Amino acid sequence: MNDGRHGSVVPLTAAAPATGAALPSYRLPIPHLVGAIATFTLVPAAAGWVLFDVIIRRDLPGGNLLWLAIAGWNAYWFLMRFAYAVDVEDGVLRWRSPLRSGAVPVARLRRLRPSWLFSNIEVLEMEGGPALLVWAVRGFGRFASAVVAQRPGLPVSHSVQGRLAEHLPVRSSFRAGPG
């Protein structure tokens, strides 16, 4: 967990779950997921339409293709790259996005860090593979502790926004049992 200074890393500790204990999981609330997909796929297309058809009143050559490409790029990221559910059990990290899922050994995790571009995104960096992107909402810190319990010494840092989310008066997305 971050100790308050930007970029510093302090190891997290947590007790390992007992044999037969419930599966630690982290689930992004469905309204967050739907809102993110709608915001980042539909809003760019609508913004382009408003800008060029309503405000400027000019037709952008290939404009429809441009906005379709932007919406497609964002749909790719939010439907295939961002994990909305992550579980960890017996040294295996299982994740799900709306159109993909996978499992990787916890031993392949290099570190958990905030995104360089978006402070509400946490990046789970893997050795020899693409990073896993997860929205940091309330409960992600507890989930990170559960991961560290299975891979002691894993460097973990949270963004300011990720730490702030832990204190919001909303239901936690972390579950100590099956999701």
C-alpha positions in Angstrom: 0.0 0.0 0.0 1.2 3.5 -0.7 2.3 5.3 2.5 1.1 8.7 1.4 4.1 9.8 -0.6 3.6 9.7 -4.4 5.3 6.7 -5.9 6.5 5.0 -2.7 5.7 1.4 -2.1 5.1 -0.3 1.2 4.6 -4.1 1.3 1.1 -5.2 2.2 0.5 -8.1 4.6 -2.5 -10.2 5.2 -3.2 -13.5 6.7 -3.4 -16.3 4.2 -6.9 -17.9 3.9 -7.2 -21.2 5.7 -7.7 -24.4 3.7 -11.3 -24.6 2.6 -11.8 -20.9 3.3 -13.9 -18.8 0.9 -12.4 -17.4 -2.3 -11.2 -13.8 -2.1 -12.8 -11.9 -5.0 -13.1 -8.3 -6.3 -16.1 -7.4 -8.5 -16.7 -4.1 -10.1 -20.4 -3.1 -9.6 -22.4 -3.7 -12.8 -23.6 0.0 -12.9 -19.9 1.1 -12.9 -19.2 -1.3 -15.8 -22.1 -0.3 -17.9 -21.5 3.4 -17.2 -17.8 3.1 -18.2 -18.6 1.2 -21.4 -21.4 3.7 -22.4 -19.3 6.7 -21.4 -16.2 5.7 -23.3 -17.8 4.3 -26.4 -20.9 6.5 -26.9 -19.7 9.8 -25.6 -16.9 10.2 -28.1 -19.2 9.5 -31.0 -21.8 11.9 -29.6 -19.2 14.6 -29.0 -17.9 14.3 -32.6 -21.5 14.6 -33.9 -22.2 17.7 -31.7 -18.9 19.3 -32.6 -19.0 18.9 -36.4 -22.7 18.7 -37.2 -24.1 21.1 -34.6 -21.4 23.6 -33.6 -19.1 23.9 -36.7 -21.8 22.7 -39.2 -19.2 21.2 -41.4 -18.8 17.7 -42.7 -15.5 16.1 -41.6 -14.2 13.9 -44.5 -14.4 10.4 -43.1 -15.7 11.9 -39.8 -18.2 9.0 -39.3 -15.3 6.5 -39.8 -13.2 8.5 -37.3 -15.8 8.4 -34.6 -16.6 4.8 -35.3 -12.9 4.0 -34.9 -12.8 5.9 -31.6 -15.8 4.0 -30.3 -14.4 0.7 -31.5 -11.0 1.3 -29.8 -12.7 2.2 -26.6 -15.1 -0.8 -26.9 -12.0 -3.0 -27.3 -10.4 -1.7 -24.1 -13.6 -1.9 -22.0 -14.9 -5.1 -23.4 -11.7 -7.1 -23.7 -8.9 -5.5 -21.6 -10.5 -4.2 -18.4 -11.3 -6.9 -15.9 -14.5 -6.4 -13.9 -14.0 -9.5 -11.7 -10.8 -10.9 -10.3 -10.4 -13.9 -7.9 -7.4 -15.3 -6.3 -7.1 -18.8 -4.9 -4.4 -21.4 -4.4 -1.8 -19.3 -6.2 -4.0 -18.6 -9.3 -5.4 -15.2 -10.3 -8.6 -15.6 -12.4 -10.1 -12.6 -14.2 -13.1 -11.8 -16.3 -13.8 -9.0 -18.7 -17.2 -8.8 -20.6 -15.8 -10.7 -23.6 -12.7 -12.5 -22.3 -11.4 -14.3 -19.2 -8.2 -16.0 -18.1 -6.1 -17.3 -15.3 -2.5 -16.7 -14.5 -0.3 -18.0 -11.7 0.1 -15.4 -8.9 3.9 -16.0 -9.1 3.9 -14.3 -12.6 2.7 -11.0 -11.0 5.5 -8.4 -11.1 3.7 -5.6 -9.3 0.4 -3.8 -8.8 0.5 -0.1 -9.6 -1.7 2.8 -10.6 -2.1 3.6 -14.3 0.1 6.3 -15.6 -2.8 8.0 -17.4 -5.9 7.3 -15.3 -5.6 7.4 -11.5 -8.7 5.2 -11.0 -7.2 2.3 -12.9 -4.9 -0.2 -11.2 -2.5 -2.2 -13.4 -1.5 -5.8 -12.5 1.8 -6.3 -14.3 2.6 -9.8 -15.4 5.9 -11.4 -16.4 5.9 -12.3 -20.1 2.3 -11.2 -20.8 0.0 -8.2 -21.1 -1.0 -6.2 -18.0 -4.4 -6.7 -16.4 -6.3 -3.4 -15.9 -8.8 -3.1 -13.1 -11.0 -0.2 -11.9 -10.0 0.8 -8.4 -13.2 1.2 -6.3 -13.8 0.5 -2.7 -12.4 -2.9 -1.8 -9.5 -3.1 -4.2 -7.0 -2.5 -1.4 -8.4 -5.5 0.5 -8.2 -7.6 -2.6 -4.6 -6.5 -3.2 -3.8 -7.6 0.4 -5.3 -11.0 -0.4 -3.0 -11.3 -3.5 0.0 -10.3 -1.4 -1.0 -13.0 1.1 -0.4 -15.5 -1.7 2.7 -13.8 -3.1 4.5 -12.1 -0.2 6.8 -9.3 -1.1 4.8 -8.2 -4.2 5.3 -4.5 -4.7 1.9 -2.7 -4.5 1.1 1.0 -4.7 -2.3 2.7 -5.0 -3.2 6.0 -6.5 -4.6 8.8 -4.5 -8.0 8.2 -6.1 -7.7 4.4 -5.3 -7.0 5.2 -1.6 -9.8 7.7 -1.5 -12.2 5.1 -2.9 -11.6 3.0 0.2 -13.1 5.7 2.4 -16.3 6.4 0.4 -19.6 5.4 2.0 -20.5 2.8 -0.6 -20.5 -1.0 -0.6 -17.1 -2.7 -0.9 -16.4 -4.6 -4.1 -14.2 -7.0 -2.2 -15.7 -10.3 -1.0 -13.9 -12.7 1.3 -16.1 -15.5 -0.1 -17.4 -16.6 -3.5 -18.5 -13.7 -5.7 
